[in-house]
Amino acid sequence: MGKDEPQTSKEKQDDLEKKELETPDETIENNAPEISTDETHAEEKTKKRNKLPFFIIGAVVLVGGIAGLIYWLNARHYESTDDAFIDGDIIRISPKVSAYISKIYVKSNQQIHKGDLLVELDPKDYEAKLEQAKAQLHSAESQRIQSQAQVNLTRATTTASQTQARSNVSSAENNVEQTRAAADAKQSQIKQAQTAVKTAQANLAQTRTQVPQAQANLDLAQKEYNRRLTLFNNGDISRQALDQSTTALQTAQAQLDAAQKQVIAAQSRVGEAQSNVSVAQNNYQQSLAQIEQTKSQVGESVGRLQDANAAPERIDVSQTQVANAEATIAQAQVAVHQAELELSYTKIYAPEDGIVTGKTIEEGQLVQVGTPLLALSQSDEVWIVANFKETQLEAMRIGQPVDIEVDAYPSETFHGKIESFQAGTGSRFSLLPAENATGNYVKVVQRVPVKIVFDQQPDNLHLLAPGMSVEPSVKVR
């Protein structure tokens, strides 16, 4: 306390009490330096200040205890968790056919409606496949018409076929007799040709005997001509004598040539006669072959007759072909329908309203069946999946109210209720569930997903998208 400040009545009373309580020892110590009044007041003030934090701490502890008690009394009515997220229907869009992307009609985060065209694939291959299926259908229909016509034709021609078959059998049998007679005649011609060969060979032998005589006459004429030519050159004979010798030589030569030609002609006649024998033999063999052929014609005619008699069975077979054609038509119709479906799959439409998310495609890209193209997030109908500890579920029931705090909107409180509990913990349905029967076991508190629905779906001012963090508080009491 400063010197200028007046003392209070309490401080004056304290000073008087100190003076009355002074001891003789204190009097003896009067030689010690005296303590001023100001220093005494400072010490008293310091003591008071040292006592003040204890009062404050006590007050804070008391208030905190009361607040904690109130919080505990209130919190025991609630179960909350920060392991909770907004969830919603996310539709994955994938193609049902493989093709190149020709056109994309949407952008990321675009709001679309049910039935909007999202992506168009190149349809050329599937148009060609549809045309091929239609052509196969037309072919199957034509086959059915042909089979039915065959049934009708078989029924109409049964009697005529039987009559004609019987006539063919008779004709074939007559042909057998005729060809057999012709074969006998051909055999006689062989004998005649062989006789002609013998005659030609005899004439050849006779003609050959004339050649040596003609050759001898030529040699003699040649010698005579040479002798006369020498005499003529010596002047011993006349030109006329030489010419006579020349003529005789030419005559002998001509006779030799004629004899040789006759031999050649005789040889030709022999060859011709032998050829006639071969021709006659071939003709005879052909006649025999014709006999066999006509016999086979008889068998064929008999078979045709039997075939004509089997007309009812053929009708049944034709009816079966009609049935097969109808089955082929049905199969072709299914193929056409399948091709039409595949062609329709080249245009991908939105199955529901939503917002385009996860778009990973570009025009010109080749996509396969099942390739993720994009996703539709239906943010107009969302819910919460809260993973509560199993120790928190004792008092939780379906239908209990829930206060929901969304991290994105800390100043807003949403309201909902419990709709259902998952029949199993999250770890049990994970990709690699724990194997508690192996290794050392450590007990871990499990979490159970709880579905919480909003009392009212959020308005357009509050974007609640799947994956956003929330903190629900379930009122259990």
GIPEFEN-V313498 format. One line per field, one symbol per residue. psi: psi as a letter, one per 30 degrees, with the letter a starting at -180 (. if undefined). burial: b if it has 9 or more other ideal C-beta (glycine too) atoms within 8 Angstrom, else e. A space follows every 10 residues. Layout:
# GIPEFEN-V313498
psi: ???
burial: ???
This chain:
# GIPEFEN-V313498
psi: klefkkklee eeeeeeeeef gkleeeeegf flkkkleeee eeeeeeeeef feeeeeeeee eeeeeeeeee eeeeffflkl kgiklkllkj jkkklflklk kfkkfllkgk kllkfkkekk ljgeefeeee eeeeeeeeee eeeeeeeeee eeeeeegeee eeeeeeeeee eeeeeeeeee eeeeeeeeee eeeeeeeeee eeeeeeefff eeeeeeeeee eeeeeeeeee eeffgfllee eeeeeeeeee eeeeeeeeee eeeeeeeeee eeeeeeeeee eeeeeeeeee eeeeeeeeee eeeeeeeefg eeeeeeeeee eeeeeeeeee eeeeeeeeee eeefffjjlk fllakklhkg llkfkkklkf kkelljjiff jlakjkikkf fffegklkfk lkkkkkefif fkklkalkel kkilleefgl eilkjfgkak kkkkklkkkk kklkekkkaf fjjjlkfkkl jkjkjf.
burial: eeeeeeeeee bbeebeeeee eeeeeeeeee eeeeeeebeb bbebbeeeee eeeeeeeeee eeeeeeeeee eeeeeeebbe beebbbbbeb bebbbebebb beebebeeee ebeeebbbbb bbbeebbebb ebbbebbebb bebbebbbeb beebbeebee bbebbbebbe bbbebbebbb ebbeebbebb ebbbebbebb bebbebbbeb bebbbebbeb bbebbebbbe bbeeeeeeee bbeebbebbe bbbebbebbb ebbebbbebb ebbbebbebb bebbebbbeb bebbbebbeb bbebbebbee beebbeebbe bbebbbebbe bbbebbebbb ebbebbbbeb ebbbbbbebe beeeeebeee ebbbbbbbbe ebbbbbbbbb ebbeebeeeb ebbbbbbeee eeebbbbbee bbeebbbeee eeeeeeeeee eeeeebbbbb bbbbeeebee ebebbbebeb bbbbbbe
